[in-house]
Amino acid sequence: MATIPAVKQFSDRMGRIEVSATMAVVAEAAKLKAAGADMVEVGAGEPHFPTPQHIKDAAIDAIQKNFTKYTPVPGILELRAAIAKRHGADFGSDYKPEETVVSTGGKLSLFNAIQVLVDHGDEVILPVPYWVSFKDIIEYAGGKCVYVRTSEADGFRLTSDMIERQITSRTRAIVINSPNNPSGAVISPEDHTAILKLAHKRGIYVIADECYVYLNFSGHDFSAGSVTEAREHIVVVGSLSKTYSMTGWRLGYTLAPLPVSNAIAKLQSQNTSSTAHMIQKAAVAAVTGPQECVAQMKAEYIQLRDQILGELAKIPDITCVRPEGAFYVYPNVSAYIGRAGIKSAADIAHRLLHEAHVVTVPGEAFGTMEHIRLSYATSPGEIKRGLERMREWFAKLG
Ligand SMILES: Cc1ncc(COP(=O)(O)O)c(C=O)c1O
């Protein structure tokens, strides 16, 4: 009998990526919950607020009016123009509607941008800690991540000197993320501008993930898009997910020079075609409608941040940088590694999940070995409950 030759099942590129660690934690927590466990969810990066009513109404209205068909690949012009205008008004950028491409979530916008710009063997500078998906998306494209370690003692601050030291002839892009997931660090306007100008001078693209740009508590609102003299090498990735509490709607966008935007649209014409029509209509309502909801949510996040920092301070031997944006804290739990058989931050997150039923994400997913990430996008009651459980659990480790 002829033997069937062994064939590999999956493409090489699939071997370069892992399931998103945050998605994996959410799935594991869901299993425990389904089995009856009373979980405290401080793991997932998801606003706890409902989507504002006027946005929901706009989507319902759009369905009733039959906005249910294919749209142009980069999005309906009304939305592209509205996003460009909102960004210009809020950050002083000068993007045109044609330089705005709407995608099915900021993650796809980022994925498209990296696929379009990064080739096999290209180096992409990635500051650490990084959002879990950056690494895998870069590697999926065949790029090589070149890490820039920020210092916890310096509040995870990123400077242009740190970036400059890592630039080589193969550097194709720099990925920055301010406010940062997981650390909450915000790049100062001065450092930000210096990084953008440096990259522009060297012909290197900066992919600026600004999904949390409206959750900047530093008092210095800033978008890379405002540095118009470097615009030729800037791709701003934006999202409605966190700004308007619309994670499940899946609406993100890129703002980029026309050739890059056209390339992103070309790629998108071969993957999703476009975001759903009614979602785009709802997005128009979000970005052109009243913005008080954004300010209200931000004010609440600041209170929640202060609360969670207060609760963390009650746990002996845990230190935490005060985040200046987003909705995460990134406490250093290294003092507990080596106690009670604990070998890593991953062990801590795993045991917190299974023994205390508190959902956190281990720092290994973000490129550091001594931290866990907690999200404070939840109610004050949940924060209290979760952090009390954590305090009791850590106390047992001695
Ligand atoms: C830094 C960062 N970028 C992008 C995203 C993707 O957001 P979305 O795809 O929901 O727009 C997230 C979501 O958690 C994020 O934290």
The ligand as an SDF file (V2000), in Angstrom:
LIG
                    3D

 16 16  0  0  0  0  0  0  0  0999 V2000
   -2.6680   48.9870   22.2320 C   0  0  0  0  0  0  0  0  0  0  0  0
   -3.8580   48.4140   21.5320 C   0  0  0  0  0  0  0  0  0  0  0  0
   -3.9440   48.5510   20.2100 N   0  0  0  0  0  0  0  0  0  0  0  0
   -4.9930   48.0530   19.5330 C   0  0  0  0  0  0  0  0  0  0  0  0
   -6.0140   47.4130   20.1710 C   0  0  0  0  0  0  0  0  0  0  0  0
   -7.1180   46.8670   19.3330 C   0  0  0  0  0  0  0  0  0  0  0  0
   -8.3320   47.4570   19.5580 O   0  0  0  0  0  0  0  0  0  0  0  0
   -9.5450   47.2150   18.5930 P   0  0  0  0  0  0  0  0  0  0  0  0
   -9.1680   46.1540   17.6010 O   0  0  0  0  0  0  0  0  0  0  0  0
  -10.6710   46.7910   19.4700 O   0  0  0  0  0  0  0  0  0  0  0  0
   -9.8000   48.5210   17.9230 O   0  0  0  0  0  0  0  0  0  0  0  0
   -5.9670   47.2270   21.5430 C   0  0  0  0  0  0  0  0  0  0  0  0
   -7.0130   46.4860   22.2510 C   0  0  0  0  0  0  0  0  0  0  0  0
   -6.9050   46.0820   23.3610 O   0  0  0  0  0  0  0  0  0  0  0  0
   -4.8610   47.7530   22.2520 C   0  0  0  0  0  0  0  0  0  0  0  0
   -4.7640   47.6280   23.5740 O   0  0  0  0  0  0  0  0  0  0  0  0
  1  2  1  0
  2  3  1  0
  2 15  2  0
  3  4  2  0
  4  5  1  0
  5  6  1  0
  5 12  2  0
  6  7  1  0
  7  8  1  0
  8  9  2  0
  8 10  1  0
  8 11  1  0
 12 13  1  0
 12 15  1  0
 13 14  2  0
 15 16  1  0
M  END
$$$$
